[in-house]
């Protein structure tokens, strides 16, 4: 991808975050998700790309917009062809309940550059740049924690592990407590949790657990931009999921998918905008006179650039000009 479209991609996540934030605490996660989808879709139509959604809101018959296979962008003759992974609202429950760490996120890579992960579960482990190469999904969690501690020059008891607060993770929680590490449990939003490992000032050192495979692809894209590490393994529960894996060329269902298996391209973009306040980004802040403030991050793996963007938007002008 020769054209640096970083700012264009941020505009997409900004629009989705602003629209979703209007429903913060309203108790309607579906309405918040739909608001984010609608805004994201409109902004994509203004970007000079030939984009195909490879991870979106579902199959064509399940989602009115941003479905898997949908084509987005201006799509004229000179536009670059890209694959797009989107989560217009990572943390629908968080927005519905007015809780922190909800994000609008997307990842973009050249055509064929992203794993077309089906909507199923994935075992995951994520770490930042300094711990790259020292963890393995097949290793005991206690061993991974000790290796991360050594890589980060920390005591084991100073390492912080983050995971979704789910019954399926009770065994992992017990291992963290037994080894003596710190633990942070979250109700939703494991994309934000994985990305947090890439920034030292979040205090998060390792993310583990089982969550959505599409979210795993987006998180892996972010960590590739940050020089971090991500491993995943698809969790097959029925024949339909088994068939989807075979379509992707994954015959060995016990196979670890490394970060370069999930994000094959060397040039990938990641963008995120905070919807509610979180460990990494501030949420949408409503100012006076139809103005709102957003905080976003946009990264590109090819250049290694990480930009944090604070923006003030005039909602009346945004509605008129769509930018």
C-alpha contacts under 8 A as a table, 3 or more apart, distances in Angstrom:
res1	aa1	res2	aa2	distance
1	X	4	X	7.46
1	X	80	X	6.89
1	X	110	X	6.62
1	X	267	X	6.95
5	X	8	X	5.26
5	X	9	X	6.37
6	X	9	X	5.33
6	X	10	X	6.41
6	X	269	X	7.15
6	X	271	X	7.79
6	X	298	X	6.43
6	X	299	X	7.42
6	X	300	X	7.63
7	X	10	X	5.06
7	X	11	X	6.34
7	X	298	X	7.83
8	X	11	X	5.19
8	X	12	X	6.72
8	X	47	X	6.52
9	X	12	X	5.16
9	X	13	X	6.73
9	X	106	X	7.86
9	X	271	X	6.37
9	X	298	X	7.93
10	X	13	X	5.25
10	X	14	X	5.96
10	X	271	X	5.71
10	X	272	X	6.95
10	X	273	X	7.41
10	X	296	X	7.03
10	X	297	X	7.65
10	X	298	X	6.56
11	X	14	X	4.98
11	X	15	X	6.11
11	X	43	X	7.15
11	X	323	X	6.96
12	X	15	X	5.36
12	X	16	X	6.43
12	X	39	X	7.67
12	X	40	X	5.30
12	X	43	X	5.31
12	X	44	X	6.42
13	X	16	X	5.09
13	X	17	X	6.00
13	X	40	X	6.64
13	X	88	X	7.26
13	X	104	X	5.36
13	X	105	X	6.02
13	X	106	X	7.23
13	X	271	X	6.87
13	X	272	X	5.91
13	X	273	X	5.54
14	X	17	X	5.14
14	X	18	X	6.11
14	X	104	X	7.57
14	X	272	X	7.88
14	X	273	X	5.64
14	X	294	X	6.96
14	X	296	X	7.40
15	X	18	X	5.30
15	X	19	X	6.25
15	X	36	X	7.50
15	X	39	X	5.55
15	X	40	X	6.17
15	X	43	X	7.24
16	X	19	X	5.29
16	X	20	X	6.14
16	X	35	X	7.12
16	X	36	X	4.10
16	X	37	X	6.57
16	X	38	X	7.55
16	X	39	X	5.01
16	X	40	X	5.06
16	X	88	X	6.17
16	X	89	X	7.60
16	X	104	X	6.31
17	X	20	X	5.20
17	X	21	X	5.93
17	X	36	X	6.31
17	X	88	X	7.74
17	X	89	X	7.44
17	X	103	X	6.97
17	X	104	X	5.55
17	X	273	X	6.21
17	X	274	X	6.55
17	X	275	X	4.99
17	X	284	X	7.17
18	X	21	X	5.16
18	X	22	X	6.75
18	X	36	X	7.85
18	X	275	X	6.98
18	X	284	X	6.36
18	X	292	X	8.00
18	X	294	X	7.83
19	X	22	X	5.72
19	X	23	X	7.85
19	X	32	X	7.77
19	X	35	X	5.50
19	X	36	X	5.59
19	X	39	X	6.56
20	X	23	X	5.77
20	X	24	X	7.19
20	X	32	X	4.85
20	X	33	X	6.66
20	X	34	X	7.98
20	X	35	X	5.35
20	X	36	X	5.02
20	X	89	X	7.47
20	X	95	X	7.72
20	X	275	X	7.06
21	X	24	X	5.11
21	X	32	X	7.52
21	X	95	X	7.22
21	X	275	X	5.64
21	X	276	X	7.27
21	X	284	X	6.48
22	X	32	X	7.95
23	X	26	X	5.35
23	X	28	X	7.54
23	X	31	X	7.62
23	X	32	X	5.74
23	X	95	X	7.06
23	X	96	X	7.02
24	X	27	X	7.86
24	X	32	X	7.79
24	X	95	X	4.87
24	X	96	X	5.77
24	X	97	X	7.06
24	X	98	X	5.21
24	X	276	X	7.89
25	X	95	X	5.91
25	X	96	X	4.74
25	X	97	X	4.57
25	X	98	X	4.01
25	X	99	X	7.73
26	X	95	X	7.90
26	X	96	X	5.46
26	X	97	X	6.96
26	X	98	X	7.69
27	X	95	X	7.87
27	X	96	X	4.19
27	X	97	X	5.74
28	X	31	X	5.51
28	X	32	X	6.46
28	X	96	X	5.25
29	X	32	X	5.11
29	X	33	X	6.14
29	X	92	X	4.97
29	X	93	X	5.59
29	X	95	X	6.78
29	X	96	X	4.90
30	X	33	X	5.09
30	X	34	X	6.07
30	X	92	X	7.30
31	X	34	X	5.05
31	X	35	X	6.09
32	X	35	X	5.13
32	X	36	X	6.39
32	X	89	X	7.79
32	X	92	X	6.72
32	X	95	X	7.14
32	X	96	X	7.22
33	X	36	X	5.21
33	X	37	X	6.23
33	X	88	X	6.90
33	X	89	X	5.73
33	X	92	X	6.19
34	X	37	X	5.03
34	X	38	X	6.10
35	X	38	X	5.30
35	X	39	X	6.38
36	X	39	X	5.37
36	X	40	X	6.10
36	X	88	X	5.32
36	X	89	X	6.24
36	X	104	X	7.72
37	X	40	X	5.17
37	X	41	X	6.06
37	X	65	X	6.81
37	X	66	X	7.04
37	X	88	X	5.53
37	X	89	X	7.87
38	X	41	X	5.32
38	X	42	X	6.51
38	X	65	X	7.26
39	X	42	X	5.36
39	X	43	X	6.44
40	X	43	X	5.29
40	X	44	X	6.27
40	X	88	X	6.82
41	X	44	X	5.31
41	X	45	X	6.74
41	X	65	X	7.04
41	X	66	X	6.70
41	X	72	X	7.71
42	X	45	X	5.49
42	X	46	X	7.38
42	X	322	X	7.94
43	X	46	X	5.52
43	X	47	X	7.23
43	X	322	X	7.02
43	X	323	X	7.56
44	X	47	X	5.48
44	X	72	X	6.02
44	X	73	X	5.19
44	X	74	X	7.94
45	X	72	X	5.97
45	X	73	X	4.37
45	X	74	X	5.52
46	X	73	X	6.18
46	X	74	X	5.99
47	X	73	X	5.18
47	X	74	X	5.79
48	X	73	X	5.94
48	X	74	X	5.06
48	X	75	X	6.53
48	X	76	X	7.52
48	X	79	X	5.49
48	X	80	X	7.57
49	X	72	X	7.60
49	X	73	X	4.96
49	X	74	X	5.88
49	X	75	X	5.52
49	X	76	X	7.78
49	X	79	X	4.62
49	X	80	X	5.15
49	X	81	X	6.20
49	X	82	X	7.03
50	X	71	X	7.14
50	X	72	X	6.43
50	X	73	X	5.49
50	X	74	X	6.72
50	X	75	X	4.44
50	X	76	X	7.47
50	X	79	X	5.70
50	X	80	X	5.74
50	X	81	X	4.60
50	X	82	X	6.17
51	X	71	X	5.55
51	X	72	X	4.94
51	X	73	X	5.76
51	X	75	X	7.54
51	X	81	X	5.83
51	X	82	X	4.85
51	X	83	X	5.75
51	X	84	X	6.44
52	X	68	X	7.87
52	X	69	X	5.81
52	X	70	X	5.69
52	X	71	X	4.60
52	X	72	X	6.19
52	X	81	X	7.94
52	X	82	X	6.40
52	X	83	X	5.06
52	X	84	X	5.90
53	X	56	X	6.12
53	X	66	X	6.64
53	X	67	X	6.77
53	X	68	X	5.21
53	X	69	X	5.21
53	X	70	X	5.39
53	X	71	X	6.46
53	X	72	X	7.51
53	X	83	X	6.01
53	X	84	X	4.72
53	X	85	X	6.04
53	X	86	X	7.54
54	X	68	X	5.15
54	X	69	X	5.94
54	X	83	X	6.10
54	X	84	X	5.74
54	X	85	X	5.74
54	X	114	X	7.85
54	X	116	X	5.73
55	X	58	X	7.65
55	X	67	X	7.73
55	X	68	X	5.72
55	X	84	X	6.74
55	X	85	X	4.41
55	X	86	X	5.99
55	X	116	X	6.56
55	X	117	X	7.15
55	X	214	X	6.16
56	X	59	X	7.97
56	X	66	X	5.55
56	X	67	X	5.22
56	X	68	X	5.34
56	X	85	X	6.14
56	X	86	X	5.28
56	X	87	X	6.47
57	X	62	X	7.84
57	X	63	X	5.87
57	X	65	X	7.34
57	X	66	X	5.85
57	X	67	X	5.20
57	X	68	X	7.06
57	X	86	X	7.86
57	X	87	X	7.35
58	X	61	X	7.93
58	X	62	X	5.63
58	X	63	X	5.60
58	X	66	X	7.85
58	X	67	X	5.13
58	X	68	X	5.89
58	X	119	X	7.73
59	X	62	X	5.20
59	X	63	X	6.33
59	X	67	X	5.29
59	X	68	X	5.21
59	X	69	X	7.81
60	X	63	X	5.74
60	X	64	X	7.19
60	X	67	X	5.08
60	X	68	X	6.30
60	X	69	X	7.41
60	X	70	X	7.70
61	X	64	X	7.59
62	X	67	X	7.61
63	X	66	X	7.07
63	X	67	X	5.53
64	X	67	X	6.96
65	X	70	X	7.85
66	X	70	X	6.04
67	X	70	X	5.53
72	X	75	X	7.36
74	X	79	X	7.60
75	X	78	X	7.89
75	X	79	X	5.82
76	X	79	X	5.65
80	X	110	X	7.97
81	X	110	X	6.29
81	X	111	X	5.78
82	X	108	X	6.54
82	X	109	X	5.54
82	X	110	X	4.36
82	X	111	X	4.48
82	X	112	X	7.87
83	X	108	X	5.81
83	X	109	X	5.42
83	X	110	X	5.91
83	X	111	X	4.94
83	X	112	X	6.64
83	X	113	X	6.89
83	X	114	X	6.86
84	X	106	X	7.12
84	X	107	X	5.83
84	X	108	X	4.65
84	X	109	X	6.67
85	X	106	X	5.58
85	X	107	X	5.11
85	X	108	X	6.42
85	X	114	X	7.98
85	X	214	X	7.90
85	X	217	X	7.76
85	X	218	X	6.44
86	X	105	X	6.04
86	X	106	X	4.33
86	X	107	X	6.46
86	X	218	X	7.46
87	X	90	X	5.74
87	X	104	X	6.25
87	X	105	X	5.37
87	X	106	X	6.18
87	X	215	X	7.55
88	X	103	X	7.82
88	X	104	X	4.83
88	X	105	X	6.00
88	X	106	X	7.51
89	X	92	X	5.94
89	X	102	X	6.91
89	X	103	X	5.79
89	X	104	X	4.74
89	X	105	X	7.17
90	X	102	X	5.72
90	X	103	X	5.22
90	X	104	X	5.99
90	X	105	X	7.19
90	X	189	X	5.59
90	X	191	X	7.15
91	X	94	X	4.98
91	X	95	X	6.52
91	X	101	X	7.39
91	X	102	X	4.84
91	X	103	X	6.81
91	X	188	X	5.64
91	X	189	X	4.89
92	X	95	X	5.34
92	X	96	X	6.25
92	X	102	X	7.33
93	X	96	X	4.95
93	X	97	X	6.08
93	X	188	X	7.13
94	X	97	X	5.28
94	X	98	X	5.81
94	X	99	X	4.65
94	X	100	X	6.43
94	X	101	X	7.29
94	X	102	X	5.99
94	X	187	X	7.97
94	X	188	X	6.83
95	X	98	X	4.92
95	X	99	X	6.09
95	X	100	X	7.83
95	X	102	X	6.46
95	X	275	X	7.69
95	X	276	X	7.08
96	X	99	X	7.81
98	X	276	X	7.50
99	X	102	X	7.62
99	X	276	X	6.92
100	X	276	X	5.10
100	X	277	X	5.04
100	X	278	X	5.17
101	X	189	X	7.05
101	X	192	X	6.83
101	X	274	X	7.26
101	X	275	X	7.46
101	X	276	X	5.72
101	X	277	X	5.75
101	X	278	X	4.01
101	X	279	X	6.70
101	X	281	X	7.85
102	X	189	X	6.74
102	X	192	X	7.79
102	X	274	X	6.29
102	X	275	X	5.25
102	X	276	X	5.27
102	X	277	X	7.45
102	X	278	X	7.16
102	X	283	X	7.91
103	X	192	X	7.27
103	X	272	X	6.41
103	X	273	X	5.69
103	X	274	X	4.66
103	X	275	X	5.15
103	X	276	X	7.18
104	X	272	X	5.46
104	X	273	X	5.32
104	X	274	X	6.52
104	X	275	X	6.79
105	X	218	X	7.87
105	X	270	X	7.48
105	X	271	X	5.69
105	X	272	X	4.30
105	X	273	X	6.68
106	X	218	X	6.82
106	X	270	X	5.85
106	X	271	X	5.52
106	X	272	X	6.62
107	X	218	X	5.91
107	X	221	X	6.38
107	X	222	X	7.55
107	X	268	X	7.06
107	X	269	X	5.51
107	X	270	X	4.44
107	X	271	X	6.54
108	X	268	X	5.67
108	X	269	X	5.08
108	X	270	X	6.53
109	X	112	X	7.70
109	X	113	X	5.35
109	X	114	X	6.62
109	X	265	X	6.35
109	X	267	X	6.37
109	X	268	X	4.58
109	X	269	X	6.49
110	X	113	X	5.37
110	X	265	X	6.73
110	X	267	X	7.33
110	X	268	X	7.42
111	X	114	X	7.83
112	X	115	X	7.77
112	X	264	X	7.76
112	X	265	X	7.83
113	X	263	X	5.96
113	X	264	X	4.82
113	X	265	X	4.50
114	X	217	X	7.38
114	X	262	X	6.03
114	X	263	X	4.85
114	X	264	X	5.97
114	X	265	X	7.11
115	X	217	X	6.85
115	X	261	X	7.27
115	X	262	X	4.94
115	X	263	X	6.35
115	X	264	X	7.58
116	X	214	X	7.95
116	X	248	X	7.23
117	X	120	X	7.93
117	X	213	X	5.98
117	X	214	X	5.55
117	X	217	X	7.28
118	X	213	X	6.78
118	X	214	X	6.70
118	X	241	X	7.60
118	X	244	X	6.76
118	X	245	X	7.75
119	X	212	X	6.76
119	X	213	X	6.24
119	X	214	X	6.22
120	X	212	X	5.83
120	X	213	X	5.66
120	X	214	X	7.77
120	X	234	X	7.39
120	X	235	X	6.98
120	X	236	X	7.40
120	X	241	X	7.28
121	X	210	X	6.42
121	X	211	X	5.29
121	X	212	X	4.62
121	X	213	X	5.26
121	X	234	X	6.13
121	X	235	X	5.25
121	X	236	X	7.47
122	X	210	X	5.42
122	X	211	X	5.51
122	X	212	X	5.78
122	X	213	X	4.85
122	X	216	X	7.30
122	X	232	X	6.06
122	X	233	X	5.30
122	X	234	X	4.38
122	X	235	X	5.30
123	X	208	X	7.74
123	X	209	X	5.79
123	X	210	X	4.30
123	X	211	X	6.62
123	X	232	X	5.28
123	X	233	X	5.05
123	X	234	X	6.43
123	X	235	X	6.91
124	X	137	X	7.28
124	X	207	X	7.61
124	X	208	X	5.51
124	X	209	X	5.49
124	X	210	X	5.90
124	X	211	X	7.40
124	X	216	X	7.29
124	X	230	X	7.23
124	X	231	X	5.75
124	X	232	X	4.54
124	X	233	X	6.82
125	X	135	X	7.99
125	X	136	X	7.80
125	X	137	X	6.40
125	X	206	X	7.17
125	X	207	X	5.52
125	X	208	X	4.52
125	X	209	X	6.86
125	X	230	X	5.77
125	X	231	X	5.46
125	X	232	X	6.67
126	X	194	X	5.75
126	X	197	X	6.94
126	X	206	X	5.73
126	X	207	X	5.04
126	X	208	X	6.65
126	X	228	X	7.64
126	X	229	X	5.68
126	X	230	X	4.46
126	X	231	X	6.65
127	X	131	X	5.97
127	X	132	X	6.52
127	X	194	X	7.38
127	X	197	X	5.21
127	X	198	X	6.57
127	X	205	X	6.22
127	X	206	X	4.93
127	X	207	X	6.65
127	X	228	X	5.85
127	X	229	X	5.33
127	X	230	X	6.64
128	X	131	X	5.64
128	X	132	X	6.30
128	X	197	X	4.95
128	X	198	X	4.06
128	X	199	X	7.06
128	X	205	X	7.06
128	X	206	X	7.68
128	X	223	X	7.19
128	X	226	X	7.44
128	X	227	X	7.02
128	X	228	X	4.12
128	X	229	X	6.15
129	X	132	X	5.17
129	X	198	X	6.46
129	X	226	X	6.78
129	X	227	X	4.94
129	X	228	X	3.95
129	X	229	X	6.83
130	X	151	X	6.36
130	X	152	X	6.39
130	X	228	X	7.41
131	X	134	X	5.77
131	X	135	X	7.52
131	X	147	X	7.97
131	X	148	X	5.64
131	X	151	X	5.48
131	X	152	X	6.72
131	X	228	X	7.36
131	X	229	X	7.62
132	X	135	X	7.30
132	X	227	X	7.72
132	X	228	X	5.57
132	X	229	X	5.09
133	X	136	X	7.92
133	X	229	X	7.02
134	X	144	X	7.21
134	X	147	X	5.95
134	X	148	X	6.63
134	X	151	X	7.56
135	X	139	X	7.39
135	X	144	X	5.16
135	X	147	X	6.91
135	X	148	X	7.25
136	X	139	X	5.27
136	X	144	X	6.95
136	X	231	X	7.46
137	X	140	X	7.94
137	X	231	X	6.53
137	X	232	X	7.32
137	X	256	X	7.23
139	X	143	X	6.55
139	X	144	X	6.62
140	X	143	X	5.31
140	X	144	X	6.48
141	X	144	X	5.02
141	X	145	X	6.16
141	X	172	X	7.41
141	X	175	X	6.92
141	X	176	X	7.55
142	X	145	X	5.17
142	X	146	X	6.30
142	X	175	X	6.50
142	X	176	X	6.88
142	X	179	X	6.05
143	X	146	X	5.14
143	X	147	X	6.15
144	X	147	X	5.06
144	X	148	X	6.11
145	X	148	X	5.12
145	X	149	X	6.13
145	X	156	X	6.97
145	X	159	X	7.32
145	X	181	X	7.71
145	X	206	X	7.79
146	X	149	X	5.04
146	X	150	X	6.28
146	X	156	X	6.02
147	X	150	X	5.15
147	X	151	X	6.19
148	X	151	X	5.03
148	X	152	X	6.06
148	X	159	X	7.78
148	X	205	X	7.58
148	X	206	X	7.77
149	X	152	X	5.22
149	X	153	X	5.89
149	X	154	X	4.81
149	X	155	X	5.85
149	X	156	X	5.41
149	X	158	X	7.85
149	X	159	X	6.15
150	X	153	X	5.00
150	X	154	X	6.19
150	X	155	X	7.58
151	X	154	X	7.75
154	X	158	X	6.14
154	X	159	X	6.80
155	X	158	X	5.22
155	X	159	X	6.82
156	X	159	X	5.37
156	X	179	X	7.64
156	X	180	X	6.66
156	X	181	X	5.57
157	X	179	X	8.00
157	X	180	X	5.21
157	X	181	X	4.29
157	X	182	X	6.21
158	X	181	X	6.29
158	X	182	X	6.47
159	X	181	X	5.46
159	X	182	X	5.85
159	X	204	X	7.78
159	X	205	X	6.17
160	X	181	X	6.24
160	X	182	X	4.55
160	X	183	X	5.32
160	X	184	X	6.97
160	X	203	X	6.88
160	X	204	X	5.35
160	X	205	X	5.34
160	X	206	X	6.67
161	X	176	X	7.56
161	X	181	X	7.25
161	X	182	X	6.17
161	X	183	X	4.75
161	X	184	X	6.14
161	X	204	X	6.44
161	X	205	X	6.05
161	X	206	X	4.94
161	X	207	X	5.78
161	X	208	X	7.38
162	X	183	X	5.79
162	X	184	X	4.72
162	X	185	X	5.83
162	X	186	X	7.41
162	X	193	X	6.72
162	X	204	X	6.80
162	X	205	X	7.88
162	X	206	X	6.34
162	X	207	X	4.87
162	X	208	X	6.61
163	X	169	X	7.90
163	X	183	X	7.99
163	X	184	X	6.70
163	X	185	X	5.36
163	X	186	X	6.25
163	X	190	X	7.37
163	X	193	X	7.45
163	X	207	X	5.88
163	X	208	X	5.58
163	X	209	X	5.87
164	X	169	X	7.49
164	X	185	X	5.63
164	X	186	X	4.87
164	X	187	X	5.77
164	X	188	X	6.39
164	X	189	X	7.94
164	X	190	X	6.88
164	X	209	X	6.97
165	X	169	X	7.01
165	X	185	X	5.21
165	X	186	X	5.50
165	X	187	X	5.54
166	X	169	X	5.41
166	X	170	X	7.06
166	X	187	X	7.96
167	X	170	X	5.39
168	X	171	X	7.37
168	X	210	X	7.98
169	X	172	X	5.18
169	X	173	X	6.20
169	X	209	X	6.57
169	X	210	X	7.79
170	X	173	X	5.04
170	X	174	X	6.29
171	X	174	X	5.22
171	X	175	X	6.46
172	X	175	X	5.10
172	X	176	X	6.33
172	X	209	X	7.70
173	X	176	X	5.18
173	X	177	X	6.31
173	X	183	X	7.84
174	X	177	X	5.15
174	X	178	X	6.02
175	X	178	X	4.99
175	X	179	X	6.18
176	X	179	X	5.40
176	X	180	X	6.28
176	X	181	X	5.62
176	X	182	X	7.28
176	X	183	X	7.03
177	X	180	X	5.06
177	X	181	X	6.14
177	X	182	X	7.42
177	X	183	X	7.81
178	X	181	X	7.88
186	X	189	X	7.49
189	X	192	X	5.81
189	X	193	X	6.75
190	X	193	X	4.70
190	X	194	X	6.08
190	X	211	X	7.28
190	X	215	X	7.48
191	X	194	X	5.27
191	X	195	X	6.26
191	X	215	X	5.98
191	X	216	X	7.05
191	X	218	X	7.14
191	X	219	X	5.26
192	X	195	X	5.17
192	X	196	X	6.10
192	X	219	X	7.81
192	X	280	X	7.80
193	X	196	X	5.19
193	X	197	X	7.06
193	X	204	X	7.95
193	X	207	X	6.52
194	X	197	X	5.67
194	X	198	X	7.63
194	X	206	X	7.67
194	X	207	X	5.61
194	X	219	X	6.09
194	X	223	X	7.91
195	X	198	X	5.50
195	X	199	X	7.43
195	X	219	X	6.27
195	X	222	X	6.50
195	X	223	X	6.40
196	X	199	X	5.51
196	X	200	X	7.86
196	X	202	X	5.93
196	X	203	X	7.90
196	X	204	X	5.93
196	X	205	X	7.91
196	X	279	X	7.24
196	X	280	X	6.55
197	X	200	X	6.97
197	X	202	X	7.40
197	X	203	X	7.77
197	X	204	X	5.09
197	X	205	X	5.03
197	X	206	X	5.84
197	X	207	X	6.99
198	X	223	X	6.50
198	X	226	X	6.20
198	X	227	X	7.90
198	X	228	X	6.13
199	X	202	X	5.82
199	X	203	X	7.80
199	X	204	X	7.81
200	X	203	X	5.81
200	X	204	X	7.12
200	X	205	X	7.70
202	X	279	X	5.85
202	X	280	X	6.55
204	X	207	X	7.75
211	X	215	X	7.63
211	X	216	X	7.62
212	X	215	X	5.39
212	X	216	X	6.41
213	X	216	X	4.83
213	X	217	X	6.56
213	X	234	X	7.02
214	X	217	X	5.31
214	X	218	X	6.71
215	X	218	X	5.21
215	X	219	X	6.17
216	X	219	X	5.09
216	X	220	X	6.02
216	X	232	X	7.38
217	X	220	X	5.08
217	X	221	X	6.28
217	X	262	X	6.13
217	X	263	X	7.14
218	X	221	X	5.16
218	X	222	X	6.52
218	X	270	X	7.92
219	X	222	X	5.17
219	X	223	X	6.29
220	X	223	X	5.08
220	X	224	X	6.05
220	X	229	X	7.54
220	X	230	X	5.69
220	X	259	X	6.11
220	X	262	X	6.99
220	X	263	X	6.77
221	X	224	X	5.13
221	X	225	X	6.47
221	X	263	X	6.04
221	X	268	X	6.84
221	X	269	X	7.43
221	X	270	X	6.50
222	X	225	X	5.22
222	X	226	X	6.41
222	X	269	X	7.72
222	X	270	X	5.50
222	X	299	X	7.37
223	X	226	X	4.81
223	X	227	X	5.96
223	X	228	X	4.79
223	X	229	X	6.19
223	X	230	X	7.03
224	X	227	X	5.09
224	X	228	X	5.86
224	X	229	X	6.98
224	X	259	X	7.21
224	X	263	X	7.71
224	X	301	X	6.33
225	X	228	X	7.68
225	X	268	X	7.13
225	X	269	X	7.34
225	X	270	X	7.41
225	X	299	X	5.98
225	X	300	X	5.55
225	X	301	X	3.96
225	X	302	X	7.73
225	X	304	X	6.16
225	X	305	X	7.95
226	X	299	X	7.70
226	X	301	X	7.20
226	X	304	X	6.99
226	X	306	X	7.79
229	X	259	X	6.46
230	X	258	X	6.44
230	X	259	X	5.20
231	X	256	X	6.62
231	X	257	X	5.65
231	X	258	X	4.72
231	X	259	X	5.87
232	X	256	X	5.85
232	X	257	X	5.05
232	X	258	X	6.61
233	X	253	X	7.61
233	X	254	X	6.79
233	X	255	X	6.39
233	X	256	X	5.10
233	X	257	X	5.79
234	X	253	X	6.76
234	X	254	X	7.72
235	X	253	X	7.72
236	X	239	X	7.96
236	X	241	X	5.74
236	X	242	X	6.03
236	X	253	X	7.50
237	X	241	X	6.77
237	X	242	X	7.81
238	X	241	X	5.53
238	X	242	X	6.38
239	X	242	X	4.85
239	X	243	X	6.12
240	X	243	X	5.15
240	X	244	X	6.36
241	X	244	X	5.02
241	X	245	X	6.29
242	X	245	X	5.20
242	X	246	X	6.44
243	X	246	X	5.12
243	X	247	X	6.30
244	X	247	X	5.05
244	X	248	X	6.53
245	X	248	X	5.15
245	X	249	X	6.51
245	X	250	X	5.19
245	X	251	X	6.93
245	X	253	X	7.81
246	X	249	X	4.90
246	X	250	X	5.08
246	X	251	X	5.49
247	X	250	X	7.36
250	X	253	X	6.57
252	X	255	X	5.43
257	X	260	X	7.96
257	X	261	X	5.59
257	X	262	X	6.45
258	X	261	X	5.16
258	X	262	X	6.44
259	X	262	X	5.18
259	X	263	X	5.92
259	X	264	X	7.87
260	X	263	X	5.02
260	X	264	X	4.95
260	X	265	X	7.71
261	X	264	X	5.61
263	X	266	X	7.97
265	X	268	X	6.39
266	X	301	X	6.69
266	X	302	X	6.29
267	X	300	X	6.87
267	X	301	X	5.44
267	X	302	X	4.77
268	X	300	X	5.72
268	X	301	X	5.45
268	X	302	X	6.97
269	X	298	X	7.27
269	X	299	X	5.65
269	X	300	X	4.55
269	X	301	X	6.59
270	X	298	X	5.63
270	X	299	X	5.22
270	X	300	X	6.55
271	X	296	X	7.26
271	X	297	X	5.72
271	X	298	X	4.24
271	X	299	X	6.43
272	X	296	X	5.51
272	X	297	X	5.45
272	X	298	X	6.50
273	X	281	X	7.14
273	X	283	X	7.71
273	X	294	X	7.03
273	X	295	X	5.87
273	X	296	X	4.15
273	X	297	X	6.55
274	X	277	X	6.55
274	X	278	X	7.24
274	X	281	X	5.24
274	X	282	X	5.53
274	X	283	X	4.42
274	X	284	X	6.47
274	X	294	X	6.98
274	X	295	X	6.06
274	X	296	X	6.33
275	X	282	X	7.51
275	X	283	X	4.38
275	X	284	X	5.35
276	X	282	X	6.53
276	X	283	X	3.77
276	X	284	X	6.29
277	X	281	X	6.24
277	X	282	X	4.30
277	X	283	X	4.13
277	X	284	X	7.71
278	X	281	X	5.32
278	X	282	X	5.86
278	X	283	X	7.02
279	X	282	X	7.99
281	X	295	X	6.02
281	X	296	X	6.64
281	X	297	X	7.87
282	X	294	X	7.22
282	X	295	X	5.70
283	X	294	X	6.51
283	X	295	X	6.81
284	X	292	X	6.69
284	X	293	X	5.75
284	X	294	X	4.94
284	X	295	X	7.32
285	X	292	X	5.48
285	X	293	X	5.02
285	X	294	X	6.57
286	X	290	X	7.84
286	X	291	X	6.35
286	X	292	X	4.44
286	X	293	X	6.46
287	X	290	X	6.93
287	X	291	X	5.16
287	X	292	X	5.25
287	X	293	X	7.15
288	X	291	X	5.83
288	X	292	X	7.92
290	X	314	X	5.90
290	X	315	X	5.47
290	X	316	X	6.67
291	X	312	X	6.64
291	X	313	X	5.45
291	X	314	X	4.58
291	X	315	X	5.85
292	X	312	X	5.62
292	X	313	X	5.31
292	X	314	X	6.78
292	X	315	X	7.32
293	X	310	X	7.08
293	X	311	X	5.57
293	X	312	X	4.40
293	X	313	X	6.27
294	X	309	X	7.98
294	X	310	X	5.76
294	X	311	X	5.31
294	X	312	X	6.50
294	X	313	X	7.93
295	X	308	X	7.13
295	X	309	X	5.64
295	X	310	X	4.59
295	X	311	X	6.50
296	X	308	X	5.65
296	X	309	X	5.07
296	X	310	X	6.54
297	X	306	X	6.97
297	X	307	X	5.52
297	X	308	X	4.44
297	X	309	X	6.08
298	X	306	X	5.92
298	X	307	X	5.30
298	X	308	X	6.65
298	X	309	X	7.92
299	X	304	X	7.06
299	X	305	X	5.60
299	X	306	X	4.50
299	X	307	X	6.31
300	X	303	X	5.84
300	X	304	X	5.68
300	X	305	X	5.65
300	X	306	X	6.93
301	X	304	X	4.91
301	X	305	X	7.20
313	X	318	X	7.09
314	X	317	X	5.48
314	X	318	X	6.05
315	X	318	X	4.87
315	X	319	X	6.06
316	X	319	X	5.37
316	X	320	X	6.55
317	X	320	X	5.01
317	X	321	X	6.00
317	X	322	X	7.84
318	X	321	X	5.24
318	X	322	X	5.01
318	X	323	X	5.62
319	X	322	X	5.57
